[in-house]
Amino acid sequence: MQQKNGGRCLCGAIRFETVGPLRTVTACHCSQCRRQTGLYYAATSVRVENMTLEGEETLSWYRASDEARRGFCSRCGSALFWQAKGAASISILAGAFDQPSGLVMGEHIYCADKGDFYQLPEDGVPHYPGDRPASA
């Protein structure tokens, strides 16, 4: 049986389901992610064809840079997705998944850009000053 995970935005207008394995959670501490979420962005990812969406009429996309866009619910404001331009996969915020999610933390990126109001967790996973190395 294939792994299935579901989730939604805060108001429930947008619902999603993933089929197949999810990547470990990446915590991004860059300034863009902090500004969008209030702390850091913790997300997994899945291939686009392995995710189905309901409520796309309330899904809005913000072009955060020339390289990526961020998806959120236009009704409740929940941050839900991050997608690199032309990517075959989409990142989904870990907190949007229904419990139990089975997700585990895998790494922290852009740690050199983290906010000055918190300490990085000592959770036994790699911490990178910028993006993950190409070999990771």
N, C-alpha and C positions, 0 to 999 in steps of 0.2 A: 504494500500500500504506500502511495506517495505521500510525503509530508505536506500538509495543508496548514496555512496560518491565515487568520483573518484579523481585521482591525478596522478602525474608523476614526473620523475626526471627533472633536468634543461634542458637537450637536448631533452627530449621526447622519448628516446629509451626504457625506462621502464615506463609502465603505469599500474595502478592498479585500481580495483574497489572493494569496500566493500559493503556488504549487511547486514542490521540490525544495531542495535545501537552500537555506539562507546563509549568507556570509556572516562571520562573527561581527560583532558591533564595533564600529570605528567611532571614537569620540574625537570630534574636531574642535579645537580650541581657538580657531582663527576669529578675527574680529567680526567678519560677516556672520558667521554662525552664532556668535554670542549676541549680536544685535538682533538676530531673528528670533532666538529662543530665550534669551535672558541669561543663559549660562553657557553650556557647550552643546553641540549638536551630536547626538548619539544615534547612529543609524546603521542598518544592515543594508544589503542590496540583493536584488534578484534580476534575472533577465526580464526584459519588458514583456516578452510573450508568455511569461509564467505568472503574470499578474492580471487580474481582472478588476475593473472599477465599476462602481455604481455611484450615481450622483455627480457625474462629470459636469453637469450644468453649474454646479457651485464651486468647481475646481478652478482656481485662478493661478496663472504662472507669472512669476516675476523674473525678468532677465537680470540676474545679479551681476553678471559680467559677460564678456564676449565668449567665455568658455562654458558657462553653466546657467541653469534656470532653477528656480525654487517654486514648488507647488504648495498651495495652501487653500483652505476652505474660505470662500468669500463670505460665508454666513457667520461662522464662529471665530475665524482667524487662525485655526489650528495649522501649524506648520506640519507638512506631511512628507514632501518629496524633495529630492535634489537630483538633478540629472545633468551630466556633462553633455555638451553639444555633440550630437551624432552617436552617443553611446548606446550600446545594446542592452545596458542594464540601467536600473533606476534605484536610487537610495531611498529607503523608507525609514522615517524616524522610529526608533525602537519603542518609544513610549506610546505609539499609536496602535500597537498590536494588542489584541485581546490576550488575557492571561489564561493559562500559562503559555508563554511564548516560546520557551526553550532557548531563548537567545543568551549568548554569553559575550562578555567584553573581550575584544581581540587586540585592540591597540588604541593609542592616543596619538593624534597628529597635530601639527602646528602648536606644539607646547610652548615654543618660544614666544608666541603671540597671545598666550592665555591672559585672562583678566587678572588684575592685581588684587582682587578681593577674595580669591580662593586658592587653595593649594591643590596641586595635582594629586589624585588618589594613588596610594601605594597598593595597587591591585595585582601586581605580578605580571602584567602584560607590557609589551614594549611601549616606550614613550619616545616620539621623534620630534626634533625641534621644528621641522617643516613637514612636508609631505612624506609619506612612507617611501622608503627606498624602492627602486624598481624591482629589486630581487625579493622584496617582502610580499 
